[in-house]
Amino acid sequence: MTIGWHFDNTYSKLSDIFREEIKPIPVINPELVILNESLASELSLDFSKIDKKELSKIFSGNSLPSGSSSIAQAYAGHQFGHFTMLGDGRAVLIGEHTTKSNKKFDIQFKGSGKTAFSRNGDGRAALGPMLREYIISEAMNALGIPTTRSLAVVKTGENIQREKTLQGAVLTRIASSHIRVGTFQYIAARQKEDELKTLLDYTIDRHYPEIKNSNNQALDLLNLLIERQCNLVVNWMRVGFIHGVMNTDNMTISGETIDYGPCAFMDFYDPKTVFSSIDQTGRYAYCNQPVITKWNLARFAECLIPFIDKDQDKAVKIATETINSFEKKYEEKWMNMMRDKLGLFGLDDKDKFLILDLLTWMHEKKADYTNTFCYLMNLNPKDDGLFDDNNFKNWKKRWEERMLKNNNTPKKCIELMRKNNPLVIPRNHKVEQALMAAEKNDLNPIIELIDVLKNPYTQKNNIFDYQIPSNSDEKYQTFCGT
């Protein structure tokens, strides 16, 4: 086959402490649902000469590409604050593919069957959650947010049992790697410094070669990850994304968004918004995402203590000070992000009050987060009279005065806003409608939705229906799918 796979399986060459060698468990009747041809092209892969039946075999794991070396990765994680030894319980990494531009990507099958880490799970995945990950991860990529990607979804021809019987499916996930904070926790828990050093060296080689010759690699790695995760979460906050399950096994060392289980996008602005059915306390609410990011980074820092300094007390002190730099970095990045959303150039002592007053008004009036910024760009999809409110008009006057500072023009400010405020996001009700149609073998709503989400910052004629939030009063809930 002339697909163009080029595997270099460095992780599978690590000792068996890090992984289990295992092949995907074959499925009865694989059927290709969707293939991401534009992503395939970015990966230097060409599936155009492969028929649908053969593609179904490849992306179900029934027919593994030449050069692949399939493994399940070991890792641990704090799940809702509780430490658990985990691992790929329903996923198999078939190898690391290198593109023509020499970029390396993990190719992983999610829903590929039981592994040594499955515990009591069946190792399988349902069609709905796999298509949800496909939609949301591709939307996140289009929004310019670091993320794992989705190459294909295949139905397995088998049913799986959750709250009810569902169609089985396998997702092909693409990531710059699947190394997580939880990977470091797993190895650190074994209390063998040589194993931890192996992982540290591997991670630096793969993701941060610029610190290879550093005097303190562990501390530099911690600082770099703080920076990347800070940037990532600020981006989530920018578009109203709520991850929903920010366990340490869902925080990548590469700084990519991973795991789209109970995630969703916020419609009406409420900092305490939670969608996940299992998040009963609001631990992973929209407003808590920065706090949890810092908490997860602190767990990562704990793993690195032996390499930060030989004197443990000194190492703990250095790590603590480093982690405590997070708030200042985050607040500065968040403020700059909000300035960009409001088209504000330069700094002004009153910016924080201007930003917080708008968010307070949005919360009180239950204003749509995305569409409020569309209104400020004169692109509001629906005039419902909400912005005739006197408090908002007074705020808008202050904002307009601030925009004109630093010799700026309204046109220049709007251009900045247009780069930072999406006109469309994956509206939850639209995602659900598309998934329900797919369950009945109608893929048109998913194809149309993905097409609209490809250019989230561009005004187009066909997006109006995708800009309006649901008119249902029913509380929207998301589920893990496991």
Protein Blocks (a to p, Z undefined) as FASTA:
>chain_A
ZZhpacddfklmpcfklpccddddddfbdcdfbdcfklmmmnopafklpcfklmmmmmno
paccehiacddddddddeehiacdebjfkbccfbdcddfkopacddddehiapcfklmma
nhiacfklmmmmmmmmmmmmmnopacdddfbdcdehiacddfbccdddddddddfbjcdf
klmmmmmmnopaklmmmmmmmmmmmmmmmlmmpcblmlmmmmmmmmmmmmmmmmmmmnop
afhpacfklccfkopaehjkkgccdfbdcfkbcfbfklmnommgmklmmmmmmmmmmmmm
mmmmmmmpmblmlmmmmmmmmmmmmmmmmmmmmmmmmmmmnopgcjdfklmmmmmmmmmm
mmmnopafklmmmmmnopafbdghlmmpfklmmmmmmmmmmmmgghiafklmmmmmmmmm
cfbdcdfklmmmmmmmmmnopaklmmmmmmmmmmmmbccfklmmmmpccfbfbdcdddeh
ZZ
